[in-house]
């Protein structure tokens, strides 16, 4: 079970890194029920009428790709368990 979990997590990190290579910014959809200000990742608040944005940094793509590949390689070193 742990082997499959780490393999899936590594693949997810690689996909996230590849996505960060392609995009520069993600604009999230505005929530209909949200009328309170939102706290962003950098610690600032956004006004209720604005859409929150996530900007990728320069280090993100290769960090995520590297961590994902190392995690995938780690899964192949985990021992296989033969039993329930």
Secondary structure, 3 states (H helix, E strand, C coil): CHHHHHHHHHHHHHHHHHHHHHCCEEECCCCCCCCCCEECCCCCEECCCCCCEEECCCCHHHHHHHHHHHHHHHHCCCCCCCCC
